[in-house]
Amino acid sequence: MALSLGLIGGGFMGKAHALAYRAAGAVFGDVPHVRMAAFCDVHLTRAESLSGQFGFDRATDSWQALVEDPEIDIVSITVPNTLHKTIALAALAAGKHVHCEKPLALTCADAQEMEAAARRAKGRTIVGYNYIHNPIVRHARRLIEEGAIGRPVHFRGWVDEDYQADPDLPWTWRARRADAGLGALGDLGCHLVSMSHILMGPMESLIADNQIIHETRPLPDGNGRAPVENEDTASAIVRYASGAQGTLCTSRSAWGRKNKLDWEVHGTRGMIAFSQERLNELQIYEACGPRDRQGFRTILAGPEHPPYAAFCPAPGHQLGFGDLKTIEVATFLRAIASDEDVFPNFTDALAFEAAIHAIDTSAREERRVTL
């Protein structure tokens, strides 16, 4: 089976997708061959340059032409959030398989419309929550399911970066709800929610508070300032359907933090802890044996944690961000070949994004929200 890829968007995530689709077959061997058919960017000269760099057959500045091309099987969407819905709906209507970066859309209503369209369409969908494809995170999930730390009772998670910490950083589209939707929640918090979901299950209700730290930013041309419309930080206290509780916090203005996606799962007989900045390590504490020998153990990712071995035969040699995206792509390609659902598809992503919008609603309306 061979599939043709059309990739839309030439930024950081566009490059990540291009590299992952090129690497998936070489790394895993059991996935359909992907022909890098067409690459699209809003600027044709840039599209032509990156098309050659990424190994695509041709370039275009028209996403509509790419979506309508009968030779294209998979449409990969890595453009700014405001275009996700329009392109995804067109691609689904054209019978394509759709790989969309998170978040699905600017609003929960738009995400619901996309999810409904995906359920009606013949194409498969996946959303770019690549952190949950980490082999060591999958191992943590297995440990929890096997009862290694007893019954999970509390989740504590935070995701911090500092890309908006500088008050003198110029205003961009990320500060406007009409272009970006949510702020730290849509960019970062959704990753934390996805982790929480796979480890603890769905949320039942939450109460939250948000904060805009830098209420205005200087315009890029230096002529005045513009308002920041979405949150720099958000915090929520949640209750899960299982009865467990948790806290989730996110900030895009945390000086010194680059990708501090950390979480702990507390159980009745121990706990598990993880940090994305050390993404090949898992910390586990099991309350068993002599007390004078109890303590946290570090588990290093290795061939015993599938699919790590597909990349490297030796433990402790480390996987990276791009490798997690390659695992995501391989998962999608297998689902297309078998005509089966993949996780997280548009339905799964809608659950994640319903949670971040519930956090925003709770903060704005100062009330507990039931999901």
C-alpha positions in Angstrom: 0.0 0.0 0.0 1.3 3.5 -0.9 -0.1 6.8 0.2 0.5 10.3 -1.0 1.0 13.2 1.4 0.0 16.8 1.0 1.5 19.0 3.8 0.1 22.5 4.5 2.3 24.9 6.5 6.0 25.6 6.6 6.7 26.5 10.2 8.3 24.5 13.0 5.5 21.9 13.0 5.4 21.7 9.2 9.1 20.6 9.3 8.4 18.2 12.2 5.6 16.5 10.1 7.8 16.4 7.0 10.6 14.7 8.8 8.3 12.3 10.6 6.5 11.1 7.4 9.9 10.6 5.7 11.3 8.7 8.7 8.3 6.5 9.6 8.9 3.8 7.0 12.7 3.6 7.6 12.2 3.4 11.4 9.4 0.9 11.5 9.3 -1.0 8.2 5.7 -2.1 8.7 3.9 1.0 7.6 2.6 2.0 4.2 5.1 3.8 1.9 4.5 7.6 1.8 5.1 9.6 -1.3 5.9 13.2 -0.4 3.5 14.6 -3.1 2.8 18.2 -2.5 3.8 21.0 -0.1 1.9 24.2 0.5 2.9 27.5 2.1 1.2 30.9 1.7 4.3 32.3 0.0 5.1 30.4 -3.2 8.8 31.1 -3.2 9.0 29.8 0.4 6.9 26.8 -0.6 9.2 26.0 -3.5 12.3 26.3 -1.3 10.9 24.1 1.5 9.4 21.6 -0.9 12.9 20.9 -2.2 14.4 20.8 1.3 11.7 18.3 2.6 11.7 16.2 -0.5 8.3 16.9 -2.0 7.5 16.4 -5.6 5.9 19.8 -6.1 5.0 23.1 -4.3 1.9 25.3 -4.3 0.6 28.4 -2.5 -3.0 27.1 -2.7 -4.2 24.8 0.1 -7.5 24.5 -1.8 -5.7 23.0 -4.8 -3.8 20.6 -2.6 -6.9 19.4 -0.8 -8.8 18.9 -4.1 -6.0 17.0 -5.8 -7.2 13.5 -6.4 -3.7 12.1 -6.0 -3.4 13.2 -2.4 -4.5 10.7 0.2 -3.4 12.4 3.5 -3.7 16.1 4.3 -1.4 17.3 7.1 -2.4 20.6 8.6 0.3 22.6 10.5 -1.0 26.2 9.8 -2.1 28.7 12.5 -5.1 27.6 14.6 -7.6 29.9 12.8 -7.3 27.9 9.6 -7.6 24.4 11.1 -11.4 24.1 10.8 -11.7 25.4 7.3 -9.0 23.2 5.9 -9.9 20.1 7.8 -13.6 20.3 6.8 -12.6 20.7 3.2 -10.2 17.8 3.3 -12.7 15.5 5.0 -15.3 16.4 2.4 -12.8 15.5 -0.3 -12.4 12.1 1.2 -8.9 12.6 2.6 -7.3 11.3 5.7 -6.5 14.2 8.0 -3.6 14.8 10.3 -4.3 18.1 12.2 -2.1 19.8 14.7 -3.6 20.7 18.0 -5.8 22.4 19.0 -8.5 21.3 16.6 -10.1 24.8 16.5 -10.5 28.2 18.1 -13.8 27.3 19.9 -15.4 24.2 21.3 -18.3 24.7 18.9 -16.0 24.6 15.9 -14.2 21.5 17.3 -17.6 19.8 17.7 -18.4 20.6 14.1 -15.0 19.1 13.0 -15.6 16.0 15.1 -19.1 15.5 13.6 -17.7 15.8 10.1 -14.9 13.3 10.9 -17.5 10.8 12.1 -19.4 11.1 8.8 -16.3 11.0 6.6 -14.6 8.0 5.1 -11.1 9.3 5.9 -9.3 8.6 9.2 -8.1 11.4 11.5 -5.4 12.0 14.1 -4.5 15.1 16.1 -0.9 16.1 17.0 -0.7 15.2 20.7 2.7 13.6 20.2 3.8 13.6 23.8 1.3 10.9 24.7 3.1 8.6 22.2 6.3 8.6 24.3 7.3 4.9 25.1 8.0 5.8 28.8 4.6 7.5 29.2 3.0 4.4 27.7 4.9 2.4 30.3 3.7 4.6 33.1 0.1 4.0 31.9 0.7 0.2 32.0 2.2 0.4 35.5 -0.9 2.3 36.7 -3.3 -0.1 35.0 -1.4 -3.1 36.6 -1.8 -1.6 40.1 1.9 -0.9 40.7 1.0 2.2 42.8 -2.4 1.0 44.0 -5.5 3.0 43.2 -4.8 6.4 41.5 -6.2 9.1 43.8 -4.6 12.3 42.7 -3.1 13.9 39.6 -0.7 16.9 39.9 0.4 18.4 36.6 1.9 21.6 35.2 3.2 22.8 31.9 5.3 25.9 31.7 7.2 27.8 29.0 8.7 31.3 28.9 8.0 32.3 25.3 5.7 35.0 26.5 7.5 36.0 29.7 9.2 39.1 28.3 6.8 42.1 28.7 8.5 43.8 25.8 7.9 41.0 23.3 5.9 42.4 20.4 2.3 41.6 19.9 1.4 38.7 17.6 -1.7 36.8 16.4 -1.3 34.5 19.4 -2.6 37.3 21.6 -6.0 37.6 19.8 -8.8 35.2 20.4 -10.1 35.6 16.8 -6.8 34.2 15.5 -5.5 32.0 18.3 -8.5 31.1 20.4 -7.2 30.3 23.9 -3.8 31.3 25.1 -1.6 29.1 27.3 -4.5 26.6 27.5 -4.8 26.1 23.7 -1.0 26.1 23.2 0.3 24.2 26.2 -2.5 23.2 28.6 -4.1 20.9 26.1 -1.0 18.7 26.1 -1.3 18.4 29.9 -5.0 17.6 29.7 -4.2 14.8 27.1 -1.6 13.3 29.6 -4.1 13.6 32.4 -6.8 11.9 30.3 -4.7 8.8 29.4 -3.4 8.3 32.9 -6.5 9.2 35.0 -9.4 8.9 32.6 -12.0 11.6 31.8 -12.8 14.6 33.9 -16.2 15.0 35.6 -16.0 18.6 36.7 -13.5 21.4 37.5 -13.1 24.9 38.9 -10.5 27.3 37.6 -8.9 30.7 37.5 -7.0 32.4 34.6 -4.6 35.4 34.5 -3.4 37.8 31.8 0.0 38.9 33.1 0.9 41.3 30.3 -2.3 43.0 29.4 -0.8 44.9 26.4 2.2 44.4 24.2 4.0 46.7 21.8 3.0 46.6 18.2 5.7 45.2 15.8 6.0 48.5 14.0 6.6 50.4 17.3 3.4 52.5 16.9 1.6 51.9 20.2 0.4 48.8 22.0 -2.3 46.2 21.5 -4.4 44.3 24.1 -3.7 40.7 25.0 -7.0 38.9 24.9 -6.2 35.4 26.1 -4.6 33.9 29.2 -0.9 33.8 30.1 -1.6 31.4 33.0 -4.4 29.0 34.0 -5.0 26.8 37.0 -7.7 24.2 37.7 -8.9 21.9 40.4 -10.5 18.9 38.8 -12.5 15.8 39.8 -12.3 12.7 37.6 -15.1 10.4 36.7 -13.2 7.7 38.8 -13.6 9.9 41.9 -9.9 10.9 41.9 -8.9 14.6 42.2 -6.2 16.6 40.5 -4.7 20.0 39.9 -3.5 21.3 36.5 -1.5 24.5 36.0 -0.1 26.1 32.8 1.9 29.2 32.0 3.5 30.7 28.9 5.2 33.4 31.0 7.4 31.2 33.3 10.9 32.5 33.0 13.5 29.7 32.5 11.0 27.0 31.6 11.4 25.7 28.1 9.1 22.7 28.0 8.3 21.9 31.6 5.5 19.4 31.1 5.6 17.6 34.4 3.1 15.4 36.2 2.7 13.1 39.2 0.1 10.3 39.7 -0.4 9.6 43.4 -1.8 6.2 44.3 -2.7 4.4 47.5 0.5 2.4 47.4 3.0 4.7 45.7 3.4 7.3 43.0 4.9 7.9 39.5 6.5 11.1 38.3 7.6 12.4 34.9 9.2 15.5 33.4 9.1 16.2 29.6 12.4 18.0 29.8 13.8 14.5 30.8 11.5 12.6 28.5 13.4 9.3 28.6 13.0 8.9 32.4 10.3 7.8 34.8 10.4 8.1 38.6 8.4 5.5 40.6 8.0 5.0 44.3 6.5 1.8 45.6 5.6 1.6 49.3 6.7 -1.9 49.8 9.6 -3.8 51.4 11.7 -2.5 54.4 11.2 1.2 55.0 14.9 1.8 55.2 15.2 0.7 51.6 12.3 2.6 50.1 12.8 5.5 47.8 12.2 6.6 44.2 13.7 4.5 41.4 14.5 5.9 38.0 13.4 3.9 35.0 15.4 4.7 31.8 13.6 4.3 28.5 15.0 1.3 26.5 14.1 -1.5 24.1 11.8 -3.0 26.8 9.5 0.0 26.3 8.0 -0.3 22.8 8.5 1.2 20.2 11.8 2.5 21.6 13.8 -0.4 20.0 12.7 0.6 16.5 14.9 3.7 16.9 17.8 2.3 19.0 18.8 -1.2 20.4 20.4 0.2 23.5 18.8 1.7 26.7 19.6 5.2 27.9 20.5 6.5 24.4 17.4 8.9 24.4 14.5 9.6 22.1 13.6 13.2 21.2 10.6 15.3 20.2 10.9 14.4 16.5 10.9 10.7 17.4 7.6 11.0 19.2 6.2 12.7 16.1 7.5 9.7 14.0 5.7 7.3 16.4 2.5 9.4 16.0 2.8 9.3 12.2 3.4 5.5 12.2 0.4 5.0 14.4 -1.7 7.0 11.9 -0.3 5.1 8.8 -1.1 1.7 10.4 -4.7 2.9 11.2 -5.2 4.0 7.6 -3.8 0.6 6.3 -6.1 -1.4 8.6 -9.1 1.0 8.2 -9.3 1.3 12.0 -9.6 4.2 14.4 -6.5 5.7 15.9 -5.9 7.5 19.2 -6.2 10.4 19.5 -8.6 11.0 16.6 -10.9 14.0 16.3 -13.4 12.5 18.8 -10.6 12.0 21.4 -9.2 15.5 20.8 -12.6 17.0 21.3 -12.7 15.6 24.8 -9.3 17.2 25.5 -10.4 20.5 24.1 -13.7 20.4 25.9 -11.7 20.3 29.1 -9.5 23.4 28.3 -12.6 25.4 27.2 -14.3 24.3 30.5 -11.3 25.7 32.4 -11.7 29.0 30.5 -15.4 29.1 31.1 -15.0 28.4 34.8 -12.4 31.1 35.2 -14.5 33.7 33.3 -17.8 32.9 34.9 -16.3 32.1 38.4 -18.1 28.8 38.8 -17.6 25.0 38.8 -18.1 23.5 35.3 -19.4 20.0 34.7 -18.0 18.2 31.6 
